Amino acid sequence: MTGRLAGRVAVVTGAAGGIGRAIATGLAAEGARVVVADVADGTGTVAVIEQAGGEAFCLSCDVAHDGQVQAMVATAVETYGGIDVLVNNAGISGGSSLAHELEVEVWARVLAVNLTGPFLCARAAMPYLLASGPHPDRSRGRVVNVASTYGVIGAPLAPAYCASKGGVVNLTRQLAVDYGPLGVRVNAICPGYIDTDMGGYRAGLGPAAAAVANARRESAAALQPLGRQAQADEVARVAVFLAGDDSSFMTGSIVTVDGGCTTTFNHG
Ligand SMILES: NC(=O)c1ccc[n+]([C@@H]2O[C@H](COP(=O)([O-])OP(=O)(O)OC[C@H]3O[C@@H](n4cnc5c(N)ncnc54)[C@H](O)[C@@H]3O)[C@@H](O)[C@H]2O)c1
């Protein structure tokens, strides 16, 4: 394949659906060979990539489990010969709760998946990212973390999610400091309202309740400057940019892709 990422290998976590699938297909469309790593079945994403002429394979991996992360990275390297791009996208919401009513187990799982997961994946992939490209100036090692607007503002009823995404935001900066001089760039995206069914939440509701949940989300999105939810590919295009050479002077950047929702108060 030709494209801006031809010859590169990308690992995308949580790529079986939603934003991760859009990122995986976007990277593949630019010529990257893609490893689809997810606890869910990623064959649908691989099929979409292959139908478009790209190359990918999927494997099961819980990003919160160090042994599974190490095995995933080892398989990626064995199969494709290295890793140039890591996209830490896998995430869970942890539901809606006041902090004093939140189960400690839920808190721990959200932190494990959303914050420890990106750390474990970066830790395991870093030796290969550091080896990507012949010299730091021309290094192709990139980490793109998918954080959230909830990582830069407080939001109601989401203590674990906000804490985990805030952690991802500053982990991004920290990794950028240590690995920039070694040639690996690390950036984060903070999506706002994106029209996915995060965690299968709406799929788990009956049709009437799902319609109410959809309407609530639509009306919240309508209050932001761009007045709508985004499609997953609008986030994916930014991820592809951060994974590629066009973002050559960016590291430690926290890029909101949120229709402006963190720029102002809701005046609705
Ligand atoms: N949808 C939004 O509005 C929104 C907004 C801000 C941030 N985000 C973030 O974007 C990312 C993708 O969310 P989405 O909306 O596409 O949700 P999604 O639920 O559609 O996709 C998340 C994917 O992560 C996978 N996953 C969950 N736990 C995992 C684990 N332990 N190990 C490996 N994979 C795991 C799921 O199976 C799923 O395929 C998440 O990090 C989320 O926090 C989403």
The ligand as an SDF file (V2000), in Angstrom:
LIG
                    3D

 44 48  0  0  0  0  0  0  0  0999 V2000
  -17.6760    8.1400   22.6530 N   0  0  0  0  0  0  0  0  0  0  0  0
  -17.3680    9.2740   23.2690 C   0  0  0  0  0  0  0  0  0  0  0  0
  -18.1820   10.2040   23.3230 O   0  0  0  0  0  0  0  0  0  0  0  0
  -16.0040    9.4440   23.9050 C   0  0  0  0  0  0  0  0  0  0  0  0
  -15.6960   10.6960   24.4050 C   0  0  0  0  0  0  0  0  0  0  0  0
  -14.4520   10.9110   24.9940 C   0  0  0  0  0  0  0  0  0  0  0  0
  -13.5310    9.8800   25.0590 C   0  0  0  0  0  0  0  0  0  0  0  0
  -13.8570    8.6690   24.5610 N   0  0  0  0  0  0  0  0  0  0  0  0
  -12.8330    7.6190   24.6610 C   0  0  0  0  0  0  0  0  0  0  0  0
  -12.6150    7.0620   23.3940 O   0  0  0  0  0  0  0  0  0  0  0  0
  -12.1880    5.7080   23.5400 C   0  0  0  0  0  0  0  0  0  0  0  0
  -13.0460    4.8160   22.6650 C   0  0  0  0  0  0  0  0  0  0  0  0
  -14.3830    4.9230   23.1080 O   0  0  0  0  0  0  0  0  0  0  0  0
  -15.6400    4.5390   22.1820 P   0  0  0  0  0  0  0  0  0  0  0  0
  -16.6140    5.6500   22.3330 O   0  0  0  0  0  0  0  0  0  0  0  0
  -15.2010    4.1450   20.8390 O   0  0  0  0  0  0  0  0  0  0  0  0
  -16.2210    3.3300   23.0200 O   0  0  0  0  0  0  0  0  0  0  0  0
  -16.4970    1.7920   22.5890 P   0  0  0  0  0  0  0  0  0  0  0  0
  -17.0590    1.1570   23.8030 O   0  0  0  0  0  0  0  0  0  0  0  0
  -17.2750    1.7890   21.3230 O   0  0  0  0  0  0  0  0  0  0  0  0
  -15.0510    1.2480   22.2930 O   0  0  0  0  0  0  0  0  0  0  0  0
  -14.1500    0.9170   23.3170 C   0  0  0  0  0  0  0  0  0  0  0  0
  -13.4150   -0.3440   22.9040 C   0  0  0  0  0  0  0  0  0  0  0  0
  -12.4860   -0.6640   23.9480 O   0  0  0  0  0  0  0  0  0  0  0  0
  -12.5820   -2.0580   24.1830 C   0  0  0  0  0  0  0  0  0  0  0  0
  -12.1390   -2.3480   25.5470 N   0  0  0  0  0  0  0  0  0  0  0  0
  -12.7980   -2.1000   26.7030 C   0  0  0  0  0  0  0  0  0  0  0  0
  -12.0730   -2.5340   27.7360 N   0  0  0  0  0  0  0  0  0  0  0  0
  -10.9370   -3.0590   27.2310 C   0  0  0  0  0  0  0  0  0  0  0  0
   -9.7930   -3.6620   27.8080 C   0  0  0  0  0  0  0  0  0  0  0  0
   -9.6870   -3.8440   29.1320 N   0  0  0  0  0  0  0  0  0  0  0  0
   -8.8070   -4.0810   26.9980 N   0  0  0  0  0  0  0  0  0  0  0  0
   -8.9040   -3.9380   25.6480 C   0  0  0  0  0  0  0  0  0  0  0  0
   -9.9750   -3.3810   25.0480 N   0  0  0  0  0  0  0  0  0  0  0  0
  -10.9700   -2.9420   25.8340 C   0  0  0  0  0  0  0  0  0  0  0  0
  -14.0390   -2.4080   23.9660 C   0  0  0  0  0  0  0  0  0  0  0  0
  -14.2280   -3.7920   23.7420 O   0  0  0  0  0  0  0  0  0  0  0  0
  -14.3660   -1.5490   22.7540 C   0  0  0  0  0  0  0  0  0  0  0  0
  -14.1130   -2.2140   21.5320 O   0  0  0  0  0  0  0  0  0  0  0  0
  -12.2730    5.3960   25.0390 C   0  0  0  0  0  0  0  0  0  0  0  0
  -11.0020    5.5100   25.6320 O   0  0  0  0  0  0  0  0  0  0  0  0
  -13.2020    6.4670   25.5560 C   0  0  0  0  0  0  0  0  0  0  0  0
  -12.9850    6.7320   26.9160 O   0  0  0  0  0  0  0  0  0  0  0  0
  -15.0640    8.4130   23.9840 C   0  0  0  0  0  0  0  0  0  0  0  0
  1  2  1  0
  2  3  2  0
  2  4  1  0
  4  5  1  0
  4 44  2  0
  5  6  2  0
  6  7  1  0
  7  8  2  0
  8  9  1  0
  8 44  1  0
  9 10  1  0
  9 42  1  0
 10 11  1  0
 11 12  1  0
 11 40  1  0
 12 13  1  0
 13 14  1  0
 14 15  2  0
 14 16  1  0
 14 17  1  0
 17 18  1  0
 18 19  2  0
 18 20  1  0
 18 21  1  0
 21 22  1  0
 22 23  1  0
 23 24  1  0
 23 38  1  0
 24 25  1  0
 25 26  1  0
 25 36  1  0
 26 27  1  0
 26 35  1  0
 27 28  2  0
 28 29  1  0
 29 30  1  0
 29 35  2  0
 30 31  1  0
 30 32  2  0
 32 33  1  0
 33 34  2  0
 34 35  1  0
 36 37  1  0
 36 38  1  0
 38 39  1  0
 40 41  1  0
 40 42  1  0
 42 43  1  0
M  CHG  2   8   1  16  -1
M  END
$$$$
